Amino acid sequence: MSEHSPKFITQFIRGPYHDYTPDWYSEVGNKIILAMVINSVMPIVGVVSTAGVPYALRMLDNNWTGDPYKT
């Protein structure tokens, strides 16, 4: 980042890549994409677990019969 401004801040930032090279994309880009995929799936997991766990516990309580009066 030494070629970017403000120079008094970016002169202290050093890394293994000079600029956005193919190596940068293969190493850092994959981590960014993985974070995006995880962030897109986690809301769905949260909703399913919020609704699915109580349902499974109810079904477990009535021995998987579906009869709400049997416990």
Sequence and secondary structure as in RCSB ss.txt:
>XXXX:A:sequence
MSEHSPKFITQFIRGPYHDYTPDWYSEVGNKIILAMVINSVMPIVGVVSTAGVPYALRMLDNNWTGDPYKT
>XXXX:A:secstr
 TTSS HHHHTT   S SSS HHHIIIIIHHHHHHHHHHHHHHHHHHHHHHHHHHHHHHHHTTTS  TT  
